[in-house]
Amino acid sequence: MSAHSRHTGHTGHEEPGHAHSGHSHDHGFKGHAHGANETRIAIAAALTGAFMLAEIVGGLVSGSLALLADAGHMLTDFAALGLGWFAFRLSRKPKDGLRTYGYDRFEVLVAFVNGLALFLIAGFITYEAIERLIEPSAVLGGTMLAVAAGGLVVNIVVFFVLHGADRDNLNIRGAVLHVLGDLLGSVAAIAAALVIIATGWTPIDPILSVLVSAIILVSAWRLVKDAGHVLIEGAPLNIEIADMTTVLVSSVDGLANVHHVHVWSITPERPMATLHACLDDGADGTTVIRAIKAALKDRYAIAHATVEIERERCADDHHAHPGQPDHR
């Protein structure tokens, strides 16, 4: 976190040289959206946990690696969905003296962990598949087909429950990827069961399991990359800093120069910004600050910004701004 990002307290007035906007989104809307997401993820966790037990039994009875692999995936999904639900619950807690931004970032952390868990799952499935290809074992195609078909129905229901949630939320994205992996696993298990019933060729079971793992890995990498970008305080991908500085200088009267710009996100829905604004001679600081904040909110959806106003010299760099005389 930059030094400027810590200046987030509200004093009831604007100090000379600094001003702070309120939260970056409407609390009522956030509460409604998070409440809906929380309910959906709780339903998904309950359905996933219930069918996971059925798949474990079915996999052991039929001897199907695809079913056991999918059951193992559903176990981690159940844990991931439960952790995601907890993240939404935790984000309700108000900010305090130690956590001035609240607990929203925990959702991003959960998404990051879920993405890493998908890598481990895919690796385990691939290892088991290689073992099965080296030493094939008998598979009861009929039992495998029945359980996999039931799993497909459950996964479709869970997928549509989560599909109606906020897809821009990284926590929801992580949950959807886990469930999508389950859905693909069920499809692969059904296909393998049909091939085994028709031909008796059991290697199709581990082969399709590896194929599903490869598909999961692609989405897992995207989730880890996006969540990691937020965790390292990267600028939102839809915001170009150079474009932002140009827009501000050209659209705000009395603004001569913008520098030391930092943009990051608490979550993808909560972008933040800090910047230094050098004013023209005679420009009113409060008026310029309000115009900067309005431009940031309207064009970039940044409703929480810290603006440090300057005249002639930057307090950090100890030199005159471009276009201003250096009287050192």
Beta strands, then each sheet from edge to edge (+ up, - down):
strand 1: 18-20
strand 2: 255-265
strand 3: 271-279
strand 4: 304-310
sheet 1: 1+ 4- 3- 2+
end
